[in-house]
């Protein structure tokens, strides 16, 4: 051992200044010898967090089985900080630390056994699974639960039959086993899960947490053959579990390419699911309601807009292609919550373009064109209270509804004394694909405010327009 190494170890273990100990720990990061590793492992119990963190970083830099063997004993300490630090390091060392951990599966302290299986679960290797399986019969329920969770995290297919036995043997583990089987993700367990769901709903007194976990796992694993039975269970469950069951039915249907028919009585359930706190459940509800819901559920769908980009995309795509919804959307337009307005106005623009396209193709259903005027009035009234993003959507939609009236509306805004508002209008108009937009921007070339004039000029030039709003000749 050279003198420099000896001094670093002495400083790490005995110096009274934590900064000196920290620097000593950092200096040992390149020495993988037994003495340096042992000193760094001992420093995991240092009273200074800075020293502990430096020692942990150095041990991790050295890595390997020797480090694992040096630190594994610290998972038995009563000091929770040291125990967690040692376990975290063992996780980061990974599979090379498994041999050092295996003997501690039989430790007399249940907290140690629990810590070891949890660490294996985070490492994620199949190597320790045969040694973990006996702990599914551990005398301590918490060890069993941690072991089940770890086997799920490892995604151990070989553990499936043992986990199924554990489900039947220990009622307290059932929800955790169901979750673990879902994580493992092997389709072979779908019949088992389906049978357990049927048992739970038939008994009427099943633990809702277990039923919830079974249904969620089936959503990941089930195929189309599960749909008839799951559909029959909808009436047997309530509240959150029912919403999750509906979500599972949608998941399986989408994965299998099956179609859920608009079964009588499901609309109310999906409307409730649309208000669920789980975004994935809300998305499934939106998909079903957009496809099969009748006009009675439209106000609920409109109120759901603006809260989730995923739900918005589903509803805008579906509702925007249903021209018959135009009067219903119009009727609900002014009563939608402020948070939903921007997206509902976007929906009006889509419906408008859909109707115009159908009229041009002469395949439009009966349509009252005065609805466009009503929509224009309602949307233009929202300008004063709208935020910046909503104003941009308002202007674009007004152009879709009636371009000439939109220009008249913007003429009124031109007289606003606030130059920043006029500049904002220029930016909004510049983004609109309409032949009248550049001509309108030219009006701002004579604005009283220099900033407004400059923005109008630069906008026209950047778009390739002459200062009269016409397209400039481009040199070849």
N, C-alpha and C positions, 0 to 999 in steps of 0.2 A: 504494500500500500504506500503510495507516494505521500509526501508531506502535505501537498496541497489538498489532497482528498481527505487526509486525516484532519486537517484544520477545518475543512468545510463540515465534516461530520460532527466534530466537537462543537463548532458554532451552532449547528442545527439543534443539537441535543442539549446544550448547556448555556448558551449565551443569554444574558438577561434582556437584551434588546430584540424585540420582535422583528424589526427591520433587518437586523443582522441575520437572524434565523431564516427569514424569508429569502434573503439573497443566497444564503447557504443552500437552501432547498432548491432554488433555481439552478445553482451551479452544479448540482448533482444529476441533472436531467440526462446527461450523456453517459453516465457510468452505470452499467448494468450489473456490477458486481454485487455479491450477496450482502456485503457490509453496507454499501450505499443504499441498496433497496431496503434493508432492514431499518436503517436510520430514517429513511423517508416514510416508511410504514409507521414507525413510532410517532413521527411528526403529525400523523393524521389525528392524534389526540391533543395537539398543541392548543393552548388556551386562545391563541390568536387566529382569527379566521383567515387573515392574510397568509399566515404560515401554513395553515391546513390546506388552503387552496393552492399555494405554490407547490407543496409536497404532492398533492393530488395530480397537478399538471405534470410534474417531473416523473411520477410513477407511470402515468399514462403514456408519456413520451417513451419511456423504457419499454413498457408493455410486456406481454408474454406470460408464460406459465410461472416463472419465478416470482414475478410481481404478484400474481394471483395467490400463490402459496404464502407470500409474505403478509398480505392484507386480509386474507380470508378469515383469520381468527377474530378480526375486529367486528364481524357480524354477530359475535356472541356477547359483545360488551353491552352493559346496561345503559351506556351513553347513546341516546337515540341519534344524536348528531353524527357521532363517529360511525355508528352502525350504518346509517343512511349513506354516508360518504363512501364507506367501503363497498356497500352494495352497488352504488352508482358506478364506481370504478370497475367493479367486476362485470357489470353490464357492458361498459365501454370496451373492456378487454375482449369480451365476447367468448366464442367457443373455446379459446385456449385456456380460459379460466374454469371450464366445467369440471375437469378432474379434481381441482382443489376444492370445489364446492360439494361434490357428491357425498363425502363422509358426513356432512352436516345435515343431510336429510334425516338421519336417525338421531339427531341431537335431542337430549331430554327436554330442552326448552322449546315449547311450542312456538314461541315468537321467532326462534332461530329457524325452525322448520318452515314456518310461514314465509320468512324472509328469503330462504333458499329457493322455494318453488316460485315465488314471485320474481326473483332474479332470473331463474331459468325462463320464465315466460317472456321476460323482456329481452333476453338474449335471442330467443326464437329458434334455437337449434333443436332438432329431433333427438340428438344424442342422449340427453338425460331422461327421455320419456319412459323407457322401461324401468328406471329407478324411481320415477315419480308415481307410477301407477299404484304401488302399494299404499301410498299416502291417501288414496281415495277412501281408504278404510281407517284413516287416522282417528284416534280417540277424540281429537279436538275438532269441533265443527268448523272453526275459523281456518284451520289448516286445510281441511277438505275443500272449503269454498275457494281459498286462494289457489289450491292445486287445480281445481276445475277451471278457474279463470285462466291460469297459466297454460294449461293444455289447450284451451281455446286460442290463446294468443300465439302459441306455437303452431296452431293449425294442424294438430297431429291427427291424421286419419286413423292411425293405428290405435288411438285412444277411444275411438267412437264407441265400440261395444262396451267398454268399461264405463264410459260416461253414461250410456243408456242404463246400465245396471245401477249406477249411482243415483240416477234420477228416480228409479223405482224404489230404491232402498232408503234414501234419505230425503224426506219431504222438504227439509229446509234448503236443500241444494237445487231444487227443481228449476227455479228461475235462472240461476247461474249456469246450470247445465244446458238449458235451452239456448241461452245466449252464446255459450261456448260452441255448441253444435252449429249455430248460425255462422259464427266466425270461421269455423273449420271449412264450411262451405262445400261439403261433399253431398251431391244429390241423393246419395243412398240413405240419408237420414230423414228425407222428406216424409216418407210413409210413417215413420216413428213420430215425428212432430205432428203430423195430421191426426194420427190416432189419439195423441195426448190432447190436442185441441178439442176433439170430439168428446173425450172423457170429461174434460173440464166444463164444457158447455152443458153436457148431459146432467152432470151432478148438481149444477146450479149454485154450489157453494164453493167453487174453486177460488183459489187465491188469484186476484186480478193481476198481480205482478207476474205470476207464473204464466198466466194466459197471455198477457201482453208480450212476454219474452218469446213464447212459443209462436205467436202470430208474426212477430217481427222476424224470427228466424225463418219461418216459412216464406216470407216475402223475398228472402234472399235465395232460397233453395227450391221452392215449389215449382211444379210445372203445370200445364193446363189441366191435367187430371185432378188437381186439387181444387179447381174452381167450383164445381158443383157443390161439394161438401162445404167449402168456405162460404159460399153464397147462402147456403141454408142456415149458417150459424149467425148471420147478421142480426136476426131478430132475437137471438138468445143472449146477446151481450149489450152492454150499455156504455154511455159516456165515452171516455177516452179510448177504451178498448174497442168500441165499435168503430171509431174513426180510424184507428190503426188497422183494424180488420178490412175496412174499405180500401185503405191505402195498399194493403197487401194484395187484395184482389186486383187492384189496378196494376201493381208491380208485375204480378204473374201474368196478367193478360197482355201487357205490353211486351214482356219478354217472350211469351209464347206466340205472339201475333194473333191472339184471340180477341174477340169483341165482346165487351160486356153489354148485354142488351139493356135497354132502358126499363129495367124491372120495376114493376109497380111498387111504390113505397120507398124507393131508394133516394129520391130527390131530396127529401127533407134531411136524410142522414148525410148526404154529401154537402148540403148547405151548412149543416152544423160543422162538418169537417173542414169547411172552408175557413172557419174561424179558429181552427186548432192552433196551438202555439208551436207545433212542429212544422217547419216550412215544407218538408217533403209530403206530409199529409195534406197540407193546403194545396200543393201542386197537383196531387192526384185528384183531389176534389174538383179543382178548376178544370182539369182535363175531362172528367166525366160530365160535369155540368155544361161545359162549353159544347160537348158533343151531343148530349141527350136532354139537357135541361130545357124546360119550356119557358115561355116569356115571363111567367110568374117569378122565376128566379133571377131575372135580369137585374133588378135593383141591387140584389145581393152581390152579383158578379161585378157590377159597376163600382160598388163600395169597396170591393176587394182590390180594385186597380190602384196602382201607385205605391203598393206596399212591398212588392217583390218583383224583381226583373223577370224571374222565371215564370211567375204566374201571369204577369203582364204580357209576356211573349205568347203564351198559350191563348189567352183570352183575345188579344188583339188579332191574332191570326184567325181564330175561329169566328169570333163575333164580327170582325171586319168583312167577312165574306158572306154575311147573312143580311142582305139588303132589307128584308122584312123587319129587321130590328131597328131601322132608322127612327120611326116614330116613337118607339119605346125608349130608345136612348135619348131622344129629344125631350120626352116627357120627364125623364129623370135627371136631365143635364144640370139644372140649377140646384138640385137638392143633394148632389153628391158631395161628400166631405172634401174640404180644401186639399187634403193630401192626394186625393184621387183625380182632381180636376185636369191636371196636365195630361194624364194618360187617357181620360175619357174624351178630352178634346182631340187627342190623336186618333182615338177610335172613330170620332165623327168624321175626321178627314179621310180615314180609310173607307168608311161606309159611303162617303160622298163619291170618292173615286170609283168604288165598286158600282154604284148606281149609274154614274155617268158612263162608265164603260159598257154597262148593260144597255143603256139607252142608245148608245152609238151602235151597238150590235143588234138593236131592235129585239132583244130578248128580255127586256126588263119587265118585271111584274108591274101591276098598277102602282103608280107612284105619284104622289101629290107634290109638285115642285115648289109649292108654297112652304113645304117643310124646310127647304134650303134657307128661305128668308127667316123663318122662325129660329133656325139654328144660328144664323148669322147674328140676329138680335141678342140671343142668349149669350153667345160666346163673346161678342164685343163688349157686353156689360161686365165681363169678368176682368177686363183690362186693368182697371184702376187698382184692384186689390191683388193682382197677380204678381208673382215673383218673376225674376228675369227669365228663367227657363220657360216658364209657362207663357210669358208674353211672346216668346219666339214661336211657340207652338200655336198660339192664338192667331198671330199674323199669317202663318203658313196655312192654317185651316180656313181663315177668312178668304184667302186667295182661292182656295179650292171651291169654296161655296159660291163666291161671286167676286171675281177679280176687280171689276169696276167699283163696286161698293167698298172693297177693301182699300182701294186707292183713296176714295173719299174719306174713309175712316182715318187713314194715315195723314191726310191733309189736315185734319183737326189736330193731330198730334204735333204736326210741324209748327204750330203756333205756340206750343208749350214754351215757357220762358227758360226752362232748364236745358242748357246745351248738351249735357250728358245724356239726357233722354233722347234728344234728336240724334246724337251719335249712335246710341244703342239701336234706334230704329234703322239707321243705315246698315248696321251690322246684320240685323235680322233680315232686312230686305235682300242684302247681298247673298244670303244663303238660300234664297228661294228660287226655284227653277221656274221662272215665269217671264215671258217676253216683256212685260210691262215694268218689271223690277228696275232695270237700268235706267229707263226713262224717268222713273220716279226719283231715282237717286240724283239725277241731274238737277232737280229742284233745289237741292242743298248746296249747289255750287255758288248760289247767290246768298247763302245764309249770312246773318249778321256776325256770327262767331267764326273766327279764323280756324279754330280746331275742327269745327263741323265741316267747313269748306274743304280743308285739307284731307279729311277722311273721305269725303265724297269723291274728290279727285283721285286719290290713291286707290280707292275701291274700284272705280270705273277702269282705271288703267290696269290694275291687277287682273281684272276679268277680261281685258282685251277689248274694252268699249271706248269709242270716241267720247268726247265731252258732251255730245248731244244724245248719248245713250245708244247710238247705233254701233254695230260691230265694225271695228277698224279693219282696213285692208291689211293683210299680212304679206310681207315680202317673202317670196319663195327663196 
